[in-house]
Amino acid sequence: MAGASDPPPGLDPTVPHTARIWNYWLGGKDNYAADRAVGDRIRQVIPDIAESARADRMFLGRAVRYLAGEAGIRQFLDLGTGLPTAGNTHEIAQGIAPESRIVYVDNDPLVLTHARALLVGTPEGRTDYLHADVRDPGAVIEAAGATLDFSRPVAIMMLGILNFVTDDVEAGAIVRRFLDAVPSGGHLAIAHPTDEVSAEAAHEAVRIGNEAGVAEMCLRGKDRLLAFFDGLELLPPGVVSCSRWRPEESPFGVPDEVYQFCGLARKP
């Protein structure tokens, strides 16, 4: 399989990166041999890892459609964007409300290169990209303020990012800092790998990634994820497998649980 070529300055293609591994699982081509090697090793212990990646992406789509439609949200702060693919936050939100404003945040040079080329929004709205680290919420909020009005509701999207903040106290403080920046009516969406599905395989996958030099990450169960939503109005069905968060009707019954859990909540 051909991968990305001509890596941008600051990117070492011999060091695997989670965004590019994720891209590989989703069938993309913005990845290198090192990413594919780790992705294949993880796939050996979690054969349905690609299904988990797709379920996470589908949760994003359903959550943004709810937010832009039923909840009337017009501003989105997408933290840990990853590499652009089909059904990005701005495409879904602006497809419903063209005036929506979206700020993407990531710290991978390859993501930056592709985001500048591909993450183009509608003339009525605005789409921006910040090369920044979620561990510095103050800097992210200040820079995002050039595009977003933090006196109005903002949806904070944290899909596949809090697992790289392995300390629960630090992760909780980061979530609180972003929530403190938005008024009542703001929302928080989280997706996170869990050890409540195939625990032994999940921990082995994390070990493989950490050993290979991918950014250190952790797994969290439902109770630890619920703590991030403390004080918020958690929307039904609560914290569940991404595959089971308001899935489309299917004649095949309830979808199987996947390696990613998620939730969406409103700030009262």
ZALOBA-189839 format. One record per residue (C-alpha): z, y, x; residue number from 1. Coordinates in nm, 4 decimals, padded with zeros to 6 digits. Example, Ala and Ser with C-alpha at 12.3 -4.5 7.8 and 13.67 -1.06 7.14 Angstrom:
<rec><up>00.7800</up><north>-00.4500</north><east>01.2300</east><num>1</num></rec>
<rec><up>00.7140</up><north>-00.1060</north><east>01.3670</east><num>2</num></rec>
END
This chain:
<rec><up>00.0000</up><north>00.0000</north><east>00.0000</east><num>1</num></rec>
<rec><up>-00.0944</up><north>00.3414</north><east>00.1372</east><num>2</num></rec>
<rec><up>00.1827</up><north>00.5934</north><east>00.1594</east><num>3</num></rec>
<rec><up>00.2249</up><north>00.9629</north><east>00.2258</east><num>4</num></rec>
<rec><up>00.0499</up><north>01.1087</north><east>00.5287</east><num>5</num></rec>
<rec><up>00.0970</up><north>01.4149</north><east>00.7505</east><num>6</num></rec>
<rec><up>00.4729</up><north>01.4558</north><east>00.7032</east><num>7</num></rec>
<rec><up>00.5814</up><north>01.8202</north><east>00.6768</east><num>8</num></rec>
<rec><up>00.7907</up><north>01.9848</north><east>00.9512</east><num>9</num></rec>
<rec><up>01.1507</up><north>01.8642</north><east>00.9522</east><num>10</num></rec>
<rec><up>01.0734</up><north>01.5232</north><east>00.8058</east><num>11</num></rec>
<rec><up>01.1131</up><north>01.2041</north><east>01.0086</east><num>12</num></rec>
<rec><up>00.9058</up><north>00.9318</north><east>00.8359</east><num>13</num></rec>
<rec><up>01.0891</up><north>00.6603</north><east>01.0292</east><num>14</num></rec>
<rec><up>01.4146</up><north>00.7407</north><east>00.8464</east><num>15</num></rec>
<rec><up>01.4156</up><north>00.6122</north><east>00.4851</east><num>16</num></rec>
<rec><up>01.4984</up><north>00.8615</north><east>00.2119</east><num>17</num></rec>
<rec><up>01.6180</up><north>00.7877</north><east>-00.1397</east><num>18</num></rec>
<rec><up>01.3637</up><north>01.0160</north><east>-00.3105</east><num>19</num></rec>
<rec><up>01.0769</up><north>00.8356</north><east>-00.1397</east><num>20</num></rec>
<rec><up>01.2245</up><north>00.4890</north><east>-00.2045</east><num>21</num></rec>
<rec><up>01.2562</up><north>00.5859</north><east>-00.5715</east><num>22</num></rec>
<rec><up>00.8954</up><north>00.7056</north><east>-00.5644</east><num>23</num></rec>
<rec><up>00.7912</up><north>00.3660</north><east>-00.4251</east><num>24</num></rec>
<rec><up>00.9718</up><north>00.1787</north><east>-00.7028</east><num>25</num></rec>
<rec><up>00.7996</up><north>00.3976</north><east>-00.9607</east><num>26</num></rec>
<rec><up>00.4604</up><north>00.3089</north><east>-00.8165</east><num>27</num></rec>
<rec><up>00.4004</up><north>00.6380</north><east>-00.6350</east><num>28</num></rec>
<rec><up>00.2339</up><north>00.6934</north><east>-00.2995</east><num>29</num></rec>
<rec><up>00.4603</up><north>00.9648</north><east>-00.1577</east><num>30</num></rec>
<rec><up>00.6519</up><north>00.7284</north><east>00.0705</east><num>31</num></rec>
<rec><up>00.6401</up><north>00.5801</north><east>00.4187</east><num>32</num></rec>
<rec><up>00.6737</up><north>00.2331</north><east>00.5696</east><num>33</num></rec>
<rec><up>01.0468</up><north>00.2824</north><east>00.6308</east><num>34</num></rec>
<rec><up>01.0993</up><north>00.3686</north><east>00.2633</east><num>35</num></rec>
<rec><up>00.8997</up><north>00.0687</north><east>00.1436</east><num>36</num></rec>
<rec><up>01.0857</up><north>-00.1672</north><east>00.3783</east><num>37</num></rec>
<rec><up>01.4243</up><north>-00.0653</north><east>00.2390</east><num>38</num></rec>
<rec><up>01.2880</up><north>-00.0625</north><east>-00.1150</east><num>39</num></rec>
<rec><up>01.1649</up><north>-00.4180</north><east>-00.0755</east><num>40</num></rec>
<rec><up>01.4967</up><north>-00.5376</north><east>00.0701</east><num>41</num></rec>
<rec><up>01.6834</up><north>-00.3887</north><east>-00.2254</east><num>42</num></rec>
<rec><up>01.4328</up><north>-00.5390</north><east>-00.4666</east><num>43</num></rec>
<rec><up>01.5137</up><north>-00.8818</north><east>-00.3219</east><num>44</num></rec>
<rec><up>01.8761</up><north>-00.8524</north><east>-00.4397</east><num>45</num></rec>
<rec><up>01.7978</up><north>-00.6541</north><east>-00.7590</east><num>46</num></rec>
<rec><up>01.4578</up><north>-00.7824</north><east>-00.8755</east><num>47</num></rec>
<rec><up>01.4523</up><north>-00.5444</north><east>-01.1733</east><num>48</num></rec>
<rec><up>01.5320</up><north>-00.2300</north><east>-00.9713</east><num>49</num></rec>
<rec><up>01.1973</up><north>-00.0769</north><east>-01.0716</east><num>50</num></rec>
<rec><up>01.2946</up><north>-00.1215</north><east>-01.4368</east><num>51</num></rec>
<rec><up>01.6172</up><north>00.0681</north><east>-01.3625</east><num>52</num></rec>
<rec><up>01.4173</up><north>00.3493</north><east>-01.2033</east><num>53</num></rec>
<rec><up>01.1868</up><north>00.3675</north><east>-01.5042</east><num>54</num></rec>
<rec><up>01.4817</up><north>00.3598</north><east>-01.7459</east><num>55</num></rec>
<rec><up>01.6366</up><north>00.6531</north><east>-01.5602</east><num>56</num></rec>
<rec><up>01.3088</up><north>00.8435</north><east>-01.5903</east><num>57</num></rec>
<rec><up>01.2818</up><north>00.7645</north><east>-01.9603</east><num>58</num></rec>
<rec><up>01.6381</up><north>00.8864</north><east>-02.0148</east><num>59</num></rec>
<rec><up>01.5330</up><north>01.2152</north><east>-01.8559</east><num>60</num></rec>
<rec><up>01.2472</up><north>01.2431</north><east>-02.1025</east><num>61</num></rec>
<rec><up>01.4567</up><north>01.1647</north><east>-02.4094</east><num>62</num></rec>
<rec><up>01.7382</up><north>01.3958</north><east>-02.3006</east><num>63</num></rec>
<rec><up>01.5069</up><north>01.6903</north><east>-02.2289</east><num>64</num></rec>
<rec><up>01.3234</up><north>01.6398</north><east>-02.5588</east><num>65</num></rec>
<rec><up>01.6579</up><north>01.6495</north><east>-02.7396</east><num>66</num></rec>
<rec><up>01.7744</up><north>01.9543</north><east>-02.5442</east><num>67</num></rec>
<rec><up>01.4572</up><north>02.1583</north><east>-02.5853</east><num>68</num></rec>
<rec><up>01.4053</up><north>02.0454</north><east>-02.9437</east><num>69</num></rec>
<rec><up>01.7181</up><north>01.9789</north><east>-03.1464</east><num>70</num></rec>
<rec><up>01.9632</up><north>02.1670</north><east>-02.9216</east><num>71</num></rec>
<rec><up>01.7336</up><north>02.4669</north><east>-02.8640</east><num>72</num></rec>
<rec><up>01.7982</up><north>02.4865</north><east>-02.4880</east><num>73</num></rec>
<rec><up>01.5528</up><north>02.7074</north><east>-02.2995</east><num>74</num></rec>
<rec><up>01.6967</up><north>02.6908</north><east>-01.9475</east><num>75</num></rec>
<rec><up>01.7290</up><north>02.3890</north><east>-01.7198</east><num>76</num></rec>
<rec><up>01.8863</up><north>02.3477</north><east>-01.3759</east><num>77</num></rec>
<rec><up>01.7541</up><north>02.0169</north><east>-01.2407</east><num>78</num></rec>
<rec><up>01.9697</up><north>01.9103</north><east>-00.9441</east><num>79</num></rec>
<rec><up>01.8393</up><north>01.6407</north><east>-00.7117</east><num>80</num></rec>
<rec><up>01.4865</up><north>01.6690</north><east>-00.8433</east><num>81</num></rec>
<rec><up>01.3227</up><north>01.3976</north><east>-00.6369</east><num>82</num></rec>
<rec><up>00.9486</up><north>01.3727</north><east>-00.5937</east><num>83</num></rec>
<rec><up>00.7393</up><north>01.5037</north><east>-00.8845</east><num>84</num></rec>
<rec><up>00.5916</up><north>01.2370</north><east>-01.1099</east><num>85</num></rec>
<rec><up>00.4773</up><north>01.2133</north><east>-01.4708</east><num>86</num></rec>
<rec><up>00.7078</up><north>01.3629</north><east>-01.7310</east><num>87</num></rec>
<rec><up>00.8910</up><north>01.6173</north><east>-01.5173</east><num>88</num></rec>
<rec><up>01.1588</up><north>01.8334</north><east>-01.6791</east><num>89</num></rec>
<rec><up>00.9409</up><north>02.1447</north><east>-01.7062</east><num>90</num></rec>
<rec><up>00.6481</up><north>01.9522</north><east>-01.8562</east><num>91</num></rec>
<rec><up>00.8631</up><north>01.8114</north><east>-02.1339</east><num>92</num></rec>
<rec><up>01.0661</up><north>02.1278</north><east>-02.2003</east><num>93</num></rec>
<rec><up>00.7704</up><north>02.3657</north><east>-02.1902</east><num>94</num></rec>
<rec><up>00.5644</up><north>02.1248</north><east>-02.3987</east><num>95</num></rec>
<rec><up>00.8192</up><north>02.1873</north><east>-02.6755</east><num>96</num></rec>
<rec><up>00.9120</up><north>02.5477</north><east>-02.5938</east><num>97</num></rec>
<rec><up>00.6597</up><north>02.7145</north><east>-02.3569</east><num>98</num></rec>
<rec><up>00.9036</up><north>02.9956</north><east>-02.2778</east><num>99</num></rec>
<rec><up>01.1510</up><north>02.7539</north><east>-02.1143</east><num>100</num></rec>
<rec><up>01.2706</up><north>02.8273</north><east>-01.7618</east><num>101</num></rec>
<rec><up>01.3367</up><north>02.5484</north><east>-01.5129</east><num>102</num></rec>
<rec><up>01.4825</up><north>02.5554</north><east>-01.1625</east><num>103</num></rec>
<rec><up>01.4492</up><north>02.2416</north><east>-00.9514</east><num>104</num></rec>
<rec><up>01.6864</up><north>02.1810</north><east>-00.6591</east><num>105</num></rec>
<rec><up>01.6456</up><north>01.9287</north><east>-00.3763</east><num>106</num></rec>
<rec><up>01.6911</up><north>01.9146</north><east>00.0009</east><num>107</num></rec>
<rec><up>01.4016</up><north>01.6896</north><east>00.1103</east><num>108</num></rec>
<rec><up>01.1119</up><north>01.8678</north><east>00.2906</east><num>109</num></rec>
<rec><up>00.8584</up><north>01.6294</north><east>00.1327</east><num>110</num></rec>
<rec><up>00.9918</up><north>01.7147</north><east>-00.2129</east><num>111</num></rec>
<rec><up>00.9567</up><north>02.0847</north><east>-00.1275</east><num>112</num></rec>
<rec><up>00.5939</up><north>02.0398</north><east>-00.0240</east><num>113</num></rec>
<rec><up>00.4975</up><north>01.8553</north><east>-00.3418</east><num>114</num></rec>
<rec><up>00.7081</up><north>02.0727</north><east>-00.5704</east><num>115</num></rec>
<rec><up>00.5325</up><north>02.3889</north><east>-00.4608</east><num>116</num></rec>
<rec><up>00.1962</up><north>02.2296</north><east>-00.5342</east><num>117</num></rec>
<rec><up>00.2730</up><north>02.0383</north><east>-00.8532</east><num>118</num></rec>
<rec><up>00.5665</up><north>02.1942</north><east>-01.0368</east><num>119</num></rec>
<rec><up>00.3663</up><north>02.4677</north><east>-01.2063</east><num>120</num></rec>
<rec><up>00.4887</up><north>02.5792</north><east>-01.5457</east><num>121</num></rec>
<rec><up>00.3455</up><north>02.7664</north><east>-01.8420</east><num>122</num></rec>
<rec><up>00.2559</up><north>03.1382</north><east>-01.8284</east><num>123</num></rec>
<rec><up>00.5182</up><north>03.2061</north><east>-02.0975</east><num>124</num></rec>
<rec><up>00.7996</up><north>03.0374</north><east>-01.9051</east><num>125</num></rec>
<rec><up>00.8931</up><north>03.0039</north><east>-01.5426</east><num>126</num></rec>
<rec><up>00.9349</up><north>02.7160</north><east>-01.2993</east><num>127</num></rec>
<rec><up>01.1009</up><north>02.7584</north><east>-00.9608</east><num>128</num></rec>
<rec><up>01.2121</up><north>02.5319</north><east>-00.6758</east><num>129</num></rec>
<rec><up>01.5130</up><north>02.5726</north><east>-00.4443</east><num>130</num></rec>
<rec><up>01.5506</up><north>02.3894</north><east>-00.1164</east><num>131</num></rec>
<rec><up>01.9293</up><north>02.3626</north><east>-00.1307</east><num>132</num></rec>
<rec><up>02.2233</up><north>02.1217</north><east>-00.1312</east><num>133</num></rec>
<rec><up>02.4207</up><north>02.0390</north><east>-00.4458</east><num>134</num></rec>
<rec><up>02.7358</up><north>02.0353</north><east>-00.2320</east><num>135</num></rec>
<rec><up>02.7136</up><north>02.4154</north><east>-00.2181</east><num>136</num></rec>
<rec><up>02.7167</up><north>02.5024</north><east>-00.5896</east><num>137</num></rec>
<rec><up>02.7833</up><north>02.8701</north><east>-00.5280</east><num>138</num></rec>
<rec><up>02.4673</up><north>02.9132</north><east>-00.3233</east><num>139</num></rec>
<rec><up>02.2620</up><north>02.7128</north><east>-00.5746</east><num>140</num></rec>
<rec><up>02.3906</up><north>02.9155</north><east>-00.8700</east><num>141</num></rec>
<rec><up>02.3314</up><north>03.2453</north><east>-00.6924</east><num>142</num></rec>
<rec><up>01.9740</up><north>03.1558</north><east>-00.5990</east><num>143</num></rec>
<rec><up>01.8985</up><north>03.0042</north><east>-00.9404</east><num>144</num></rec>
<rec><up>02.0156</up><north>03.3282</north><east>-01.0978</east><num>145</num></rec>
<rec><up>01.6850</up><north>03.4851</north><east>-00.9969</east><num>146</num></rec>
<rec><up>01.5198</up><north>03.2648</north><east>-01.2616</east><num>147</num></rec>
<rec><up>01.7960</up><north>03.1598</north><east>-01.5014</east><num>148</num></rec>
<rec><up>02.0247</up><north>03.3812</north><east>-01.7099</east><num>149</num></rec>
<rec><up>02.3690</up><north>03.2246</north><east>-01.6717</east><num>150</num></rec>
<rec><up>02.5058</up><north>03.4312</north><east>-01.9600</east><num>151</num></rec>
<rec><up>02.2967</up><north>03.2043</north><east>-02.1871</east><num>152</num></rec>
<rec><up>02.3152</up><north>02.8240</north><east>-02.2255</east><num>153</num></rec>
<rec><up>02.1748</up><north>02.6154</north><east>-01.9404</east><num>154</num></rec>
<rec><up>02.1239</up><north>02.2394</north><east>-01.9287</east><num>155</num></rec>
<rec><up>02.2555</up><north>02.1038</north><east>-01.5979</east><num>156</num></rec>
<rec><up>02.0619</up><north>01.7899</north><east>-01.5087</east><num>157</num></rec>
<rec><up>02.2337</up><north>01.5652</north><east>-01.2520</east><num>158</num></rec>
<rec><up>02.0289</up><north>01.2470</north><east>-01.2481</east><num>159</num></rec>
<rec><up>02.0770</up><north>01.0285</north><east>-00.9422</east><num>160</num></rec>
<rec><up>02.2601</up><north>01.2929</north><east>-00.7395</east><num>161</num></rec>
<rec><up>02.6362</up><north>01.2502</north><east>-00.7867</east><num>162</num></rec>
<rec><up>02.6171</up><north>00.9012</north><east>-00.6342</east><num>163</num></rec>
<rec><up>02.5575</up><north>01.0743</north><east>-00.2990</east><num>164</num></rec>
<rec><up>02.8907</up><north>01.2573</north><east>-00.3325</east><num>165</num></rec>
<rec><up>03.1089</up><north>00.9551</north><east>-00.2742</east><num>166</num></rec>
<rec><up>03.4501</up><north>01.1202</north><east>-00.3135</east><num>167</num></rec>
<rec><up>03.5487</up><north>01.1440</north><east>-00.6810</east><num>168</num></rec>
<rec><up>03.7506</up><north>01.4622</north><east>-00.6320</east><num>169</num></rec>
<rec><up>03.4651</up><north>01.6404</north><east>-00.4538</east><num>170</num></rec>
<rec><up>03.2089</up><north>01.5168</north><east>-00.7068</east><num>171</num></rec>
<rec><up>03.4272</up><north>01.6320</north><east>-00.9960</east><num>172</num></rec>
<rec><up>03.4751</up><north>01.9736</north><east>-00.8369</east><num>173</num></rec>
<rec><up>03.0979</up><north>02.0138</north><east>-00.7985</east><num>174</num></rec>
<rec><up>03.0415</up><north>01.9284</north><east>-01.1646</east><num>175</num></rec>
<rec><up>03.3146</up><north>02.1736</north><east>-01.2715</east><num>176</num></rec>
<rec><up>03.1688</up><north>02.4531</north><east>-01.0592</east><num>177</num></rec>
<rec><up>02.8312</up><north>02.4206</north><east>-01.2253</east><num>178</num></rec>
<rec><up>02.9850</up><north>02.3935</north><east>-01.5715</east><num>179</num></rec>
<rec><up>03.2000</up><north>02.7004</north><east>-01.5089</east><num>180</num></rec>
<rec><up>02.8801</up><north>02.8962</north><east>-01.4446</east><num>181</num></rec>
<rec><up>02.7383</up><north>02.8341</north><east>-01.7931</east><num>182</num></rec>
<rec><up>02.8666</up><north>02.9497</north><east>-02.1331</east><num>183</num></rec>
<rec><up>02.9423</up><north>02.7551</north><east>-02.4490</east><num>184</num></rec>
<rec><up>02.6326</up><north>02.5681</north><east>-02.5599</east><num>185</num></rec>
<rec><up>02.5401</up><north>02.4615</north><east>-02.2096</east><num>186</num></rec>
<rec><up>02.4853</up><north>02.0896</north><east>-02.1541</east><num>187</num></rec>
<rec><up>02.5457</up><north>01.8369</north><east>-01.8787</east><num>188</num></rec>
<rec><up>02.3274</up><north>01.5285</north><east>-01.8260</east><num>189</num></rec>
<rec><up>02.4267</up><north>01.2645</north><east>-01.5706</east><num>190</num></rec>
<rec><up>02.2579</up><north>00.9421</north><east>-01.4617</east><num>191</num></rec>
<rec><up>02.4288</up><north>00.7317</north><east>-01.1970</east><num>192</num></rec>
<rec><up>02.4002</up><north>00.3814</north><east>-01.0481</east><num>193</num></rec>
<rec><up>02.6782</up><north>00.1522</north><east>-01.1640</east><num>194</num></rec>
<rec><up>02.8448</up><north>-00.1728</north><east>-01.0648</east><num>195</num></rec>
<rec><up>02.9008</up><north>-00.2755</north><east>-01.4265</east><num>196</num></rec>
<rec><up>02.5681</up><north>-00.4612</north><east>-01.4295</east><num>197</num></rec>
<rec><up>02.5226</up><north>-00.7340</north><east>-01.1655</east><num>198</num></rec>
<rec><up>02.8116</up><north>-00.5974</north><east>-00.9593</east><num>199</num></rec>
<rec><up>02.7652</up><north>-00.8201</north><east>-00.6551</east><num>200</num></rec>
<rec><up>02.3940</up><north>-00.7413</north><east>-00.6281</east><num>201</num></rec>
<rec><up>02.4574</up><north>-00.3709</north><east>-00.6862</east><num>202</num></rec>
<rec><up>02.7070</up><north>-00.3505</north><east>-00.4002</east><num>203</num></rec>
<rec><up>02.4727</up><north>-00.5449</north><east>-00.1730</east><num>204</num></rec>
<rec><up>02.1940</up><north>-00.2973</north><east>-00.2532</east><num>205</num></rec>
<rec><up>02.4184</up><north>-00.0066</north><east>-00.1580</east><num>206</num></rec>
<rec><up>02.5139</up><north>-00.1831</north><east>00.1633</east><num>207</num></rec>
<rec><up>02.1474</up><north>-00.2306</north><east>00.2526</east><num>208</num></rec>
<rec><up>02.0716</up><north>00.1361</north><east>00.1917</east><num>209</num></rec>
<rec><up>02.3721</up><north>00.2628</north><east>00.3837</east><num>210</num></rec>
<rec><up>02.3027</up><north>00.0263</north><east>00.6727</east><num>211</num></rec>
<rec><up>01.9375</up><north>00.1397</north><east>00.6890</east><num>212</num></rec>
<rec><up>02.0339</up><north>00.5037</north><east>00.7278</east><num>213</num></rec>
<rec><up>01.9694</up><north>00.6226</north><east>00.3736</east><num>214</num></rec>
<rec><up>02.2169</up><north>00.8906</north><east>00.2678</east><num>215</num></rec>
<rec><up>02.5509</up><north>00.7236</north><east>00.1951</east><num>216</num></rec>
<rec><up>02.6005</up><north>00.6566</north><east>-00.1727</east><num>217</num></rec>
<rec><up>02.8438</up><north>00.4926</north><east>-00.4115</east><num>218</num></rec>
<rec><up>02.8523</up><north>00.3149</north><east>-00.7452</east><num>219</num></rec>
<rec><up>03.0698</up><north>00.4270</north><east>-01.0361</east><num>220</num></rec>
<rec><up>03.1715</up><north>00.2432</north><east>-01.3494</east><num>221</num></rec>
<rec><up>03.1872</up><north>00.3851</north><east>-01.6993</east><num>222</num></rec>
<rec><up>03.5459</up><north>00.5127</north><east>-01.6753</east><num>223</num></rec>
<rec><up>03.4724</up><north>00.7113</north><east>-01.3581</east><num>224</num></rec>
<rec><up>03.1582</up><north>00.8566</north><east>-01.5138</east><num>225</num></rec>
<rec><up>03.3452</up><north>00.9556</north><east>-01.8284</east><num>226</num></rec>
<rec><up>03.5752</up><north>01.1695</north><east>-01.6123</east><num>227</num></rec>
<rec><up>03.2837</up><north>01.3990</north><east>-01.5271</east><num>228</num></rec>
<rec><up>03.2476</up><north>01.4793</north><east>-01.8990</east><num>229</num></rec>
<rec><up>03.6160</up><north>01.5653</north><east>-01.9487</east><num>230</num></rec>
<rec><up>03.6553</up><north>01.8620</north><east>-02.1828</east><num>231</num></rec>
<rec><up>03.2975</up><north>01.8393</north><east>-02.3080</east><num>232</num></rec>
<rec><up>03.1544</up><north>01.7140</north><east>-02.6367</east><num>233</num></rec>
<rec><up>02.9998</up><north>01.3827</north><east>-02.5336</east><num>234</num></rec>
<rec><up>02.6996</up><north>01.3116</north><east>-02.7527</east><num>235</num></rec>
<rec><up>02.6444</up><north>00.9667</north><east>-02.9052</east><num>236</num></rec>
<rec><up>02.6072</up><north>00.6970</north><east>-02.7845</east><num>237</num></rec>
<rec><up>02.8321</up><north>00.8167</north><east>-02.4996</east><num>238</num></rec>
<rec><up>02.8079</up><north>00.6777</north><east>-02.1468</east><num>239</num></rec>
<rec><up>02.5755</up><north>00.3786</north><east>-02.1614</east><num>240</num></rec>
<rec><up>02.2952</up><north>00.2083</north><east>-01.9723</east><num>241</num></rec>
<rec><up>01.9958</up><north>00.4432</north><east>-01.9386</east><num>242</num></rec>
<rec><up>01.7908</up><north>00.1857</north><east>-02.1268</east><num>243</num></rec>
<rec><up>02.0279</up><north>00.2141</north><east>-02.4246</east><num>244</num></rec>
<rec><up>02.0586</up><north>00.5923</north><east>-02.4546</east><num>245</num></rec>
<rec><up>01.8783</up><north>00.6638</north><east>-02.7830</east><num>246</num></rec>
<rec><up>01.5914</up><north>00.4233</north><east>-02.7065</east><num>247</num></rec>
<rec><up>01.2694</up><north>00.4265</north><east>-02.9018</east><num>248</num></rec>
<rec><up>01.2615</up><north>00.1780</north><east>-03.1873</east><num>249</num></rec>
<rec><up>01.1323</up><north>-00.1594</north><east>-03.0769</east><num>250</num></rec>
<rec><up>01.0670</up><north>-00.4921</north><east>-03.2504</east><num>251</num></rec>
<rec><up>01.2198</up><north>-00.6635</north><east>-02.9465</east><num>252</num></rec>
<rec><up>01.5796</up><north>-00.5652</north><east>-03.0189</east><num>253</num></rec>
<rec><up>01.8326</up><north>-00.3898</north><east>-02.7951</east><num>254</num></rec>
<rec><up>01.7004</up><north>-00.3286</north><east>-02.4410</east><num>255</num></rec>
<rec><up>01.8658</up><north>-00.5054</north><east>-02.1501</east><num>256</num></rec>
<rec><up>02.1203</up><north>-00.3055</north><east>-01.9565</east><num>257</num></rec>
<rec><up>02.0022</up><north>-00.1632</north><east>-01.6243</east><num>258</num></rec>
<rec><up>02.1624</up><north>-00.0603</north><east>-01.2972</east><num>259</num></rec>
<rec><up>02.1769</up><north>00.3075</north><east>-01.4087</east><num>260</num></rec>
<rec><up>02.4263</up><north>00.4478</north><east>-01.6621</east><num>261</num></rec>
<rec><up>02.3980</up><north>00.7914</north><east>-01.8209</east><num>262</num></rec>
<rec><up>02.5427</up><north>01.0421</north><east>-02.0624</east><num>263</num></rec>
<rec><up>02.4758</up><north>01.3836</north><east>-02.2161</east><num>264</num></rec>
<rec><up>02.7414</up><north>01.6311</north><east>-02.3290</east><num>265</num></rec>
<rec><up>02.7732</up><north>01.9843</north><east>-02.4661</east><num>266</num></rec>
<rec><up>03.0118</up><north>02.2513</north><east>-02.3400</east><num>267</num></rec>
<rec><up>03.2168</up><north>02.3731</north><east>-02.6408</east><num>268</num></rec>
END
